[in-house]
Amino acid sequence: MLELAITGTPMVIHPTVFYDSNSYVLVDTGMPGFRNAILDLVHNAGIHTQQLTKIILTHQDIDHVGSLPQFLAESRDQIEVIAHPDDKPYIDGEIPFIKMSPERKQMLLQSMPENVREQFDATFSSSSPGIVTHTVNDGEKLPLAGGVVVIHTPGHTPGHMSLYHEPSKTLIAGDSMVVTDGELQGPNPNVTPNMEQAIQSLNKYKSYDIQAVICYHGGLYKGNISQRLDEITSAVK
């Protein structure tokens, strides 16, 4: 788990890395322009000689896909981009991001350095080739780091997905849950268009032996996860 403070905001996010002796896989890419900061965190974690081969996107939101154009443009090697089919057309630029109005997009673009703005605009454009190279579905097991299971958890976005790392019994929850003041909570209702569906999605986690949860917002949680899931899902009817 990486810990990345977004300059100019109070936001701290937690992309995640799977790695072995040869390569590593990044889960989510932060806001636009943070490629180098993420690479610094990867290197500081002791991952020096391995190559970035894949990027997994838990969903389409800008703080998860924002630096993807920079990673793709500045990498010497081809990077596979993995997402759920239901969010693929948004990431590919065929459909506007659900939570980004044209006004907000324009404001965001104007705040970027010119090279980052050009990369972003060109990548997430309907006129450019699709950038998602592979889609994965609910229950699919990825041959990464001993086994990673895809869990489709819609609600926050249609194609939101979480990842369960079998060897460590760790759930990468994306934005399906958050950690606030040290406590595991459901998704943020302010940025979750279908809250009812998002809460229902959490019931899928009850089939897994989860010993740790990494939330993109809030970081690592190791409390009584089973009990908290029951409390969160029963609180919303």
Phi and psi restraints in degrees (value plus and minus 20) as a CYANA .aco file:
   2 LEU   PHI    -116.6   -76.6
   2 LEU   PSI     137.9   177.9
   3 GLU   PHI    -148.1  -108.1
   3 GLU   PSI      91.2   131.2
   4 LEU   PHI    -140.7  -100.7
   4 LEU   PSI      95.6   135.6
   5 ALA   PHI    -105.5   -65.5
   5 ALA   PSI     107.4   147.4
   6 ILE   PHI    -106.9   -66.9
   6 ILE   PSI      94.1   134.1
   7 THR   PHI     -82.2   -42.2
   7 THR   PSI     121.9   161.9
   8 GLY   PHI      65.0   105.0
   8 GLY   PSI     -23.6    16.4
   9 THR   PHI    -158.5  -118.5
   9 THR   PSI     144.7   184.7
  10 PRO   PHI    -103.9   -63.9
  10 PRO   PSI     -10.6    29.4
  11 MET   PHI     -98.7   -58.7
  11 MET   PSI     112.7   152.7
  12 VAL   PHI    -142.9  -102.9
  12 VAL   PSI     107.1   147.1
  13 ILE   PHI    -140.0  -100.0
  13 ILE   PSI     145.8   185.8
  14 HIS   PHI    -154.9  -114.9
  14 HIS   PSI      58.2    98.2
  15 PRO   PHI     -82.1   -42.1
  15 PRO   PSI     142.5   182.5
  16 THR   PHI    -151.1  -111.1
  16 THR   PSI     131.8   171.8
  17 VAL   PHI    -147.2  -107.2
  17 VAL   PSI     112.6   152.6
  18 PHE   PHI    -123.3   -83.3
  18 PHE   PSI     118.3   158.3
  19 TYR   PHI    -173.0  -133.0
  19 TYR   PSI     137.6   177.6
  20 ASP   PHI    -155.0  -115.0
  20 ASP   PSI    -182.7  -142.7
  21 SER   PHI     -92.1   -52.1
  21 SER   PSI     -34.7     5.3
  22 ASN   PHI    -129.7   -89.7
  22 ASN   PSI     -54.6   -14.6
  23 SER   PHI    -172.8  -132.8
  23 SER   PSI     149.4   189.4
  24 TYR   PHI    -161.4  -121.4
  24 TYR   PSI     139.4   179.4
  25 VAL   PHI    -142.6  -102.6
  25 VAL   PSI     109.5   149.5
  26 LEU   PHI    -121.0   -81.0
  26 LEU   PSI     113.0   153.0
  27 VAL   PHI    -124.8   -84.8
  27 VAL   PSI      89.2   129.2
  28 ASP   PHI      53.8    93.8
  28 ASP   PSI     132.2   172.2
  29 THR   PHI    -145.7  -105.7
  29 THR   PSI     -15.3    24.7
  30 GLY   PHI      55.5    95.5
  30 GLY   PSI    -193.3  -153.3
  31 MET   PHI     -91.8   -51.8
  31 MET   PSI     144.3   184.3
  32 PRO   PHI     -77.4   -37.4
  32 PRO   PSI     119.4   159.4
  33 GLY   PHI      68.6   108.6
  33 GLY   PSI     -11.7    28.3
  34 PHE   PHI    -127.7   -87.7
  34 PHE   PSI      -3.2    36.8
  35 ARG   PHI     -76.5   -36.5
  35 ARG   PSI     -71.4   -31.4
  36 ASN   PHI     -84.9   -44.9
  36 ASN   PSI     -57.4   -17.4
  37 ALA   PHI     -84.3   -44.3
  37 ALA   PSI     -59.0   -19.0
  38 ILE   PHI     -87.2   -47.2
  38 ILE   PSI     -62.9   -22.9
  39 LEU   PHI     -82.0   -42.0
  39 LEU   PSI     -57.0   -17.0
  40 ASP   PHI     -82.1   -42.1
  40 ASP   PSI     -61.4   -21.4
  41 LEU   PHI     -85.8   -45.8
  41 LEU   PSI     -59.1   -19.1
  42 VAL   PHI     -81.6   -41.6
  42 VAL   PSI     -66.2   -26.2
  43 HIS   PHI     -86.3   -46.3
  43 HIS   PSI     -59.2   -19.2
  44 ASN   PHI     -85.3   -45.3
  44 ASN   PSI     -43.0    -3.0
  45 ALA   PHI    -100.9   -60.9
  45 ALA   PSI     -20.7    19.3
  46 GLY   PHI      75.6   115.6
  46 GLY   PSI     -10.8    29.2
  47 ILE   PHI    -118.7   -78.7
  47 ILE   PSI      73.6   113.6
  48 HIS   PHI    -125.4   -85.4
  48 HIS   PSI     -70.0   -30.0
  49 THR   PHI    -115.7   -75.7
  49 THR   PSI     -32.1     7.9
  50 GLN   PHI     -94.1   -54.1
  50 GLN   PSI     134.9   174.9
  51 GLN   PHI    -119.2   -79.2
  51 GLN   PSI     123.0   163.0
  52 LEU   PHI     -97.3   -57.3
  52 LEU   PSI      95.9   135.9
  53 THR   PHI    -128.8   -88.8
  53 THR   PSI     -46.9    -6.9
  54 LYS   PHI    -162.3  -122.3
  54 LYS   PSI     128.1   168.1
  55 ILE   PHI    -144.2  -104.2
  55 ILE   PSI     104.2   144.2
  56 ILE   PHI    -123.0   -83.0
  56 ILE   PSI     109.3   149.3
  57 LEU   PHI    -127.1   -87.1
  57 LEU   PSI      98.5   138.5
  58 THR   PHI     -88.0   -48.0
  58 THR   PSI     -49.2    -9.2
  59 HIS   PHI    -191.6  -151.6
  59 HIS   PSI    -196.4  -156.4
  60 GLN   PHI    -104.2   -64.2
  60 GLN   PSI     -29.2    10.8
  61 ASP   PHI     -81.4   -41.4
  61 ASP   PSI     129.5   169.5
  62 ILE   PHI     -82.2   -42.2
  62 ILE   PSI     -52.0   -12.0
  63 ASP   PHI     -98.4   -58.4
  63 ASP   PSI     -20.7    19.3
  64 HIS   PHI    -129.5   -89.5
  64 HIS   PSI     -51.6   -11.6
  65 VAL   PHI    -129.4   -89.4
  65 VAL   PSI     -22.4    17.6
  66 GLY   PHI     -78.3   -38.3
  66 GLY   PSI     -61.2   -21.2
  67 SER   PHI    -111.4   -71.4
  67 SER   PSI     -16.7    23.3
  68 LEU   PHI     -76.5   -36.5
  68 LEU   PSI     -66.3   -26.3
  69 PRO   PHI     -76.8   -36.8
  69 PRO   PSI     -58.8   -18.8
  70 GLN   PHI     -87.7   -47.7
  70 GLN   PSI     -61.7   -21.7
  71 PHE   PHI     -79.6   -39.6
  71 PHE   PSI     -64.9   -24.9
  72 LEU   PHI     -89.9   -49.9
  72 LEU   PSI     -59.5   -19.5
  73 ALA   PHI     -92.9   -52.9
  73 ALA   PSI     -51.8   -11.8
  74 GLU   PHI    -125.4   -85.4
  74 GLU   PSI     -15.1    24.9
  75 SER   PHI    -107.3   -67.3
  75 SER   PSI     119.6   159.6
  76 ARG   PHI     -96.6   -56.6
  76 ARG   PSI     -43.8    -3.8
  77 ASP   PHI    -134.2   -94.2
  77 ASP   PSI     135.9   175.9
  78 GLN   PHI     -88.7   -48.7
  78 GLN   PSI     115.4   155.4
  79 ILE   PHI    -133.3   -93.3
  79 ILE   PSI     107.8   147.8
  80 GLU   PHI     -95.4   -55.4
  80 GLU   PSI     120.4   160.4
  81 VAL   PHI    -138.5   -98.5
  81 VAL   PSI     101.5   141.5
  82 ILE   PHI    -136.4   -96.4
  82 ILE   PSI     113.6   153.6
  83 ALA   PHI    -172.8  -132.8
  83 ALA   PSI     152.0   192.0
  84 HIS   PHI    -101.1   -61.1
  84 HIS   PSI     126.2   166.2
  85 PRO   PHI     -76.0   -36.0
  85 PRO   PSI     -52.9   -12.9
  86 ASP   PHI     -93.3   -53.3
  86 ASP   PSI     -37.7     2.3
  87 ASP   PHI    -125.7   -85.7
  87 ASP   PSI     -28.2    11.8
  88 LYS   PHI     -76.6   -36.6
  88 LYS   PSI     -67.5   -27.5
  89 PRO   PHI     -83.4   -43.4
  89 PRO   PSI     -46.9    -6.9
  90 TYR   PHI     -92.8   -52.8
  90 TYR   PSI     -65.7   -25.7
  91 ILE   PHI     -85.9   -45.9
  91 ILE   PSI     -54.7   -14.7
  92 ASP   PHI     -96.6   -56.6
  92 ASP   PSI     -27.0    13.0
  93 GLY   PHI      66.4   106.4
  93 GLY   PSI     -13.8    26.2
  94 GLU   PHI     -92.2   -52.2
  94 GLU   PSI     -50.1   -10.1
  95 ILE   PHI    -151.2  -111.2
  95 ILE   PSI     120.5   160.5
  96 PRO   PHI     -81.6   -41.6
  96 PRO   PSI     126.7   166.7
  97 PHE   PHI     -72.9   -32.9
  97 PHE   PSI     118.4   158.4
  98 ILE   PHI     -79.9   -39.9
  98 ILE   PSI     -60.8   -20.8
  99 LYS   PHI    -124.1   -84.1
  99 LYS   PSI      -3.2    36.8
 100 MET   PHI    -144.0  -104.0
 100 MET   PSI      84.5   124.5
 101 SER   PHI     -89.7   -49.7
 101 SER   PSI     139.7   179.7
 102 PRO   PHI     -76.4   -36.4
 102 PRO   PSI     -55.3   -15.3
 103 GLU   PHI     -86.7   -46.7
 103 GLU   PSI     -64.1   -24.1
 104 ARG   PHI     -86.6   -46.6
 104 ARG   PSI     -59.5   -19.5
 105 LYS   PHI     -81.0   -41.0
 105 LYS   PSI     -64.1   -24.1
 106 GLN   PHI     -83.8   -43.8
 106 GLN   PSI     -59.9   -19.9
 107 MET   PHI     -84.5   -44.5
 107 MET   PSI     -61.3   -21.3
 108 LEU   PHI     -84.6   -44.6
 108 LEU   PSI     -64.3   -24.3
 109 LEU   PHI     -81.5   -41.5
 109 LEU   PSI     -59.6   -19.6
 110 GLN   PHI     -87.1   -47.1
 110 GLN   PSI     -43.8    -3.8
 111 SER   PHI    -104.6   -64.6
 111 SER   PSI     -27.9    12.1
 112 MET   PHI    -109.6   -69.6
 112 MET   PSI     132.3   172.3
 113 PRO   PHI     -78.8   -38.8
 113 PRO   PSI     133.8   173.8
 114 GLU   PHI     -77.4   -37.4
 114 GLU   PSI     -63.8   -23.8
 115 ASN   PHI     -86.5   -46.5
 115 ASN   PSI     -58.6   -18.6
 116 VAL   PHI     -88.4   -48.4
 116 VAL   PSI     -59.2   -19.2
 117 ARG   PHI     -81.9   -41.9
 117 ARG   PSI     -64.2   -24.2
 118 GLU   PHI     -84.8   -44.8
 118 GLU   PSI     -62.4   -22.4
 119 GLN   PHI     -81.7   -41.7
 119 GLN   PSI     -65.2   -25.2
 120 PHE   PHI     -83.7   -43.7
 120 PHE   PSI     -70.2   -30.2
 121 ASP   PHI     -83.1   -43.1
 121 ASP   PSI     -58.7   -18.7
 122 ALA   PHI     -91.8   -51.8
 122 ALA   PSI     -56.2   -16.2
 123 THR   PHI     -92.9   -52.9
 123 THR   PSI     -70.6   -30.6
 124 PHE   PHI    -112.1   -72.1
 124 PHE   PSI      36.4    76.4
 125 SER   PHI    -146.5  -106.5
 125 SER   PSI     122.2   162.2
 126 SER   PHI     -87.9   -47.9
 126 SER   PSI     -36.8     3.2
 127 SER   PHI    -107.9   -67.9
 127 SER   PSI     -28.5    11.5
 128 SER   PHI    -119.8   -79.8
 128 SER   PSI     138.7   178.7
 129 PRO   PHI     -82.4   -42.4
 129 PRO   PSI     129.7   169.7
 130 GLY   PHI     -80.1   -40.1
 130 GLY   PSI     123.1   163.1
 131 ILE   PHI    -124.3   -84.3
 131 ILE   PSI     -34.3     5.7
 132 VAL   PHI     -97.2   -57.2
 132 VAL   PSI      96.5   136.5
 133 THR   PHI    -109.8   -69.8
 133 THR   PSI     -45.9    -5.9
 134 HIS   PHI    -162.0  -122.0
 134 HIS   PSI     120.3   160.3
 135 THR   PHI    -131.7   -91.7
 135 THR   PSI     130.4   170.4
 136 VAL   PHI    -150.4  -110.4
 136 VAL   PSI     134.0   174.0
 137 ASN   PHI    -141.8  -101.8
 137 ASN   PSI     147.4   187.4
 138 ASP   PHI     -74.9   -34.9
 138 ASP   PSI     109.4   149.4
 139 GLY   PHI      66.7   106.7
 139 GLY   PSI     -27.2    12.8
 140 GLU   PHI     -89.6   -49.6
 140 GLU   PSI     117.5   157.5
 141 LYS   PHI    -124.2   -84.2
 141 LYS   PSI     101.6   141.6
 142 LEU   PHI    -113.4   -73.4
 142 LEU   PSI     116.7   156.7
 143 PRO   PHI    -100.7   -60.7
 143 PRO   PSI      43.5    83.5
 144 LEU   PHI    -143.6  -103.6
 144 LEU   PSI     112.0   152.0
 145 ALA   PHI      30.6    70.6
 145 ALA   PSI      18.2    58.2
 146 GLY   PHI      72.2   112.2
 146 GLY   PSI     -23.4    16.6
 147 GLY   PHI     105.3   145.3
 147 GLY   PSI      99.0   139.0
 148 VAL   PHI    -148.5  -108.5
 148 VAL   PSI     103.3   143.3
 149 VAL   PHI    -119.2   -79.2
 149 VAL   PSI     112.1   152.1
 150 VAL   PHI    -103.4   -63.4
 150 VAL   PSI     110.7   150.7
 151 ILE   PHI    -142.3  -102.3
 151 ILE   PSI      92.3   132.3
 152 HIS   PHI     -95.3   -55.3
 152 HIS   PSI      99.1   139.1
 153 THR   PHI    -148.9  -108.9
 153 THR   PSI      50.4    90.4
 154 PRO   PHI     -90.0   -50.0
 154 PRO   PSI     144.8   184.8
 155 GLY   PHI     113.1   153.1
 155 GLY   PSI     -74.7   -34.7
 156 HIS   PHI     -87.1   -47.1
 156 HIS   PSI     -62.8   -22.8
 157 THR   PHI    -163.2  -123.2
 157 THR   PSI     144.9   184.9
 158 PRO   PHI     -81.1   -41.1
 158 PRO   PSI     -54.6   -14.6
 159 GLY   PHI    -128.5   -88.5
 159 GLY   PSI       2.3    42.3
 160 HIS   PHI     -80.5   -40.5
 160 HIS   PSI     115.3   155.3
 161 MET   PHI    -157.6  -117.6
 161 MET   PSI     130.9   170.9
 162 SER   PHI    -134.3   -94.3
 162 SER   PSI     146.7   186.7
 163 LEU   PHI    -151.0  -111.0
 163 LEU   PSI     110.6   150.6
 164 TYR   PHI    -130.3   -90.3
 164 TYR   PSI      95.4   135.4
 165 HIS   PHI    -107.5   -67.5
 165 HIS   PSI      89.8   129.8
 166 GLU   PHI     -83.4   -43.4
 166 GLU   PSI     -67.7   -27.7
 167 PRO   PHI     -79.6   -39.6
 167 PRO   PSI     -59.4   -19.4
 168 SER   PHI    -117.2   -77.2
 168 SER   PSI     -24.0    16.0
 169 LYS   PHI      35.9    75.9
 169 LYS   PSI      22.4    62.4
 170 THR   PHI    -129.8   -89.8
 170 THR   PSI     112.8   152.8
 171 LEU   PHI    -120.5   -80.5
 171 LEU   PSI     104.0   144.0
 172 ILE   PHI    -113.2   -73.2
 172 ILE   PSI      86.3   126.3
 173 ALA   PHI    -111.0   -71.0
 173 ALA   PSI     -25.4    14.6
 174 GLY   PHI      38.8    78.8
 174 GLY   PSI    -148.8  -108.8
 175 ASP   PHI    -127.0   -87.0
 175 ASP   PSI      -5.2    34.8
 176 SER   PHI     -89.8   -49.8
 176 SER   PSI     -43.1    -3.1
 177 MET   PHI    -164.1  -124.1
 177 MET   PSI     143.9   183.9
 178 VAL   PHI    -154.4  -114.4
 178 VAL   PSI     140.0   180.0
 179 VAL   PHI    -130.3   -90.3
 179 VAL   PSI     100.6   140.6
 180 THR   PHI    -145.0  -105.0
 180 THR   PSI     104.0   144.0
 181 ASP   PHI      31.6    71.6
 181 ASP   PSI      19.6    59.6
 182 GLY   PHI      61.6   101.6
 182 GLY   PSI     -18.7    21.3
 183 GLU   PHI    -135.8   -95.8
 183 GLU   PSI     119.1   159.1
 184 LEU   PHI     -94.5   -54.5
 184 LEU   PSI     107.9   147.9
 185 GLN   PHI    -147.0  -107.0
 185 GLN   PSI     147.2   187.2
 186 GLY   PHI     -90.9   -50.9
 186 GLY   PSI    -193.6  -153.6
 187 PRO   PHI     -87.5   -47.5
 187 PRO   PSI     135.9   175.9
 188 ASN   PHI     -88.3   -48.3
 188 ASN   PSI      94.8   134.8
 189 PRO   PHI     -85.3   -45.3
 189 PRO   PSI     -44.0    -4.0
 190 ASN   PHI     -88.1   -48.1
 190 ASN   PSI     -42.8    -2.8
 191 VAL   PHI    -146.1  -106.1
 191 VAL   PSI       4.3    44.3
 192 THR   PHI    -141.5  -101.5
 192 THR   PSI      78.1   118.1
 193 PRO   PHI     -80.3   -40.3
 193 PRO   PSI     -56.5   -16.5
 194 ASN   PHI    -138.8   -98.8
 194 ASN   PSI      61.3   101.3
 195 MET   PHI     -84.9   -44.9
 195 MET   PSI     -58.8   -18.8
 196 GLU   PHI     -81.1   -41.1
 196 GLU   PSI     -65.8   -25.8
 197 GLN   PHI     -85.7   -45.7
 197 GLN   PSI     -58.5   -18.5
 198 ALA   PHI     -82.5   -42.5
 198 ALA   PSI     -61.0   -21.0
 199 ILE   PHI     -88.9   -48.9
 199 ILE   PSI     -60.6   -20.6
 200 GLN   PHI     -81.2   -41.2
 200 GLN   PSI     -55.4   -15.4
 201 SER   PHI     -81.6   -41.6
 201 SER   PSI     -50.8   -10.8
 202 LEU   PHI     -84.1   -44.1
 202 LEU   PSI     -43.1    -3.1
 203 ASN   PHI     -82.8   -42.8
 203 ASN   PSI     -44.3    -4.3
 204 LYS   PHI     -82.5   -42.5
 204 LYS   PSI     -50.1   -10.1
 205 TYR   PHI     -86.7   -46.7
 205 TYR   PSI     -41.7    -1.7
 206 LYS   PHI     -88.6   -48.6
 206 LYS   PSI     -33.0     7.0
 207 SER   PHI    -104.2   -64.2
 207 SER   PSI     -24.8    15.2
 208 TYR   PHI    -135.4   -95.4
 208 TYR   PSI     127.2   167.2
 209 ASP   PHI    -103.9   -63.9
 209 ASP   PSI      74.0   114.0
 210 ILE   PHI    -122.5   -82.5
 210 ILE   PSI     100.5   140.5
 211 GLN   PHI    -123.1   -83.1
 211 GLN   PSI     -37.7     2.3
 212 ALA   PHI    -171.3  -131.3
 212 ALA   PSI     127.0   167.0
 213 VAL   PHI    -145.8  -105.8
 213 VAL   PSI     113.1   153.1
 214 ILE   PHI    -128.8   -88.8
 214 ILE   PSI      92.9   132.9
 215 CYS   PHI    -117.6   -77.6
 215 CYS   PSI     116.9   156.9
 216 TYR   PHI     -79.5   -39.5
 216 TYR   PSI     -55.8   -15.8
 217 HIS   PHI    -131.7   -91.7
 217 HIS   PSI      85.0   125.0
 218 GLY   PHI     101.9   141.9
 218 GLY   PSI     -46.2    -6.2
 219 GLY   PHI      64.2   104.2
 219 GLY   PSI    -162.8  -122.8
 220 LEU   PHI    -105.1   -65.1
 220 LEU   PSI     116.2   156.2
 221 TYR   PHI    -150.4  -110.4
 221 TYR   PSI     113.3   153.3
 222 LYS   PHI    -153.6  -113.6
 222 LYS   PSI       8.6    48.6
 223 GLY   PHI    -100.9   -60.9
 223 GLY   PSI    -175.2  -135.2
 224 ASN   PHI     -99.3   -59.3
 224 ASN   PSI      68.7   108.7
 225 ILE   PHI     -88.5   -48.5
 225 ILE   PSI     -61.8   -21.8
 226 SER   PHI     -80.4   -40.4
 226 SER   PSI     -64.0   -24.0
 227 GLN   PHI     -84.7   -44.7
 227 GLN   PSI     -62.9   -22.9
 228 ARG   PHI     -84.4   -44.4
 228 ARG   PSI     -58.7   -18.7
 229 LEU   PHI     -81.8   -41.8
 229 LEU   PSI     -62.4   -22.4
 230 ASP   PHI     -81.4   -41.4
 230 ASP   PSI     -62.0   -22.0
 231 GLU   PHI     -87.0   -47.0
 231 GLU   PSI     -63.1   -23.1
 232 ILE   PHI     -86.5   -46.5
 232 ILE   PSI     -65.9   -25.9
 233 THR   PHI     -93.5   -53.5
 233 THR   PSI     -45.5    -5.5
 234 SER   PHI    -105.4   -65.4
 234 SER   PSI     -37.8     2.2
 235 ALA   PHI     -96.2   -56.2
 235 ALA   PSI     -42.4    -2.4
 236 VAL   PHI    -134.8   -94.8
 236 VAL   PSI      98.4   138.4
